[in-house]
Amino acid sequence: MYIHASLGKVYLYTMKDTRAILSYLSDNLNGYESTTWLKAENELLNGLSPADMILDGEAKKVGSLLPKEIKRIKAKKKQKKA
């Protein structure tokens, strides 16, 4: 029983982190950009995609690099317009 309660807490924290990531993405990028970023392999995540990392319970790692990644994506978008 204790193990199940512990796993439930881990699941709850992961869901909160995941929800925060998705909310941050939707506040800063359009749907296509968010989906593309989530599914793309990422050097900062040792070649794994952010979605894979989230599914592996590593949402905190994904969340910690998200602000930097948003800036990078927006800068790239501005360069294309120029």
N, C-alpha and C positions, 0 to 999 in steps of 0.2 A: 504494500500500500504506500509506503514512504517513497519508493522509487517512482511510482505513478504520479504522486503529487509533485515530486521534483521535476519530472519530465513535463508535467503540465505547466509549471512555472517557466521552464525553458521555452516551451512552445509559446506561451503567452508573451514573453519578452521578444521572441523572434517575430511574432506577429505584429507587435507594437513597432519594432524597428522597421519591418517591411512596410507597414502602413505609413510610417514617417518618410521612408524613401520614396514611395509612390506619390505621396502628397507633395514632397519637395520637387520631384520631377514634373508633376502636372502644373505646379506653380511657376516653373522656370522654362520648360520646353514644351513643344507641341507633342501630340501623340506619336507621330512618326519618329521624331528625334528620341523620345523616351524609349520607345520600343526598340529602336535600333541600338541605342546605348546598352539597354538591358541584355540584349542577345549577342552583342559583339564581344569577341575575345579582347581582354584588356591586359596590357603589359603590367599595370600596377597590381593586378590580381594573379600574377604568374601565368598569364595566358588563359585564364578561365573567364567566363562571362560573369557579369554581375548577377544575372539570374541564377546561374549555377551556384555561385557563392551563397546567395540567399537561400536556395534550396538545401544547401549543405549546412545551414545554420550559422553562416558567417555574415549576417546582415549588418552587424556593427562595423565590420571592415568596409563593407560597401558604403555604408552611410558616412564613414569618416572621410572617404575620398570624393564623395559626391560634390561638395562645393567647388573643389578644384576642377573636377570634370565638367561641371556646368560652365565654368568660366572658359575652359578650353573649347567646348562645343560652341559657345556663343562667339568667341573670338574667331573661330574657323568660319562661322556663318558670316561674320562681318567682312572677312577677307574675300569671300566669294562675291559679296555685293560690290566690293570696291573695284 
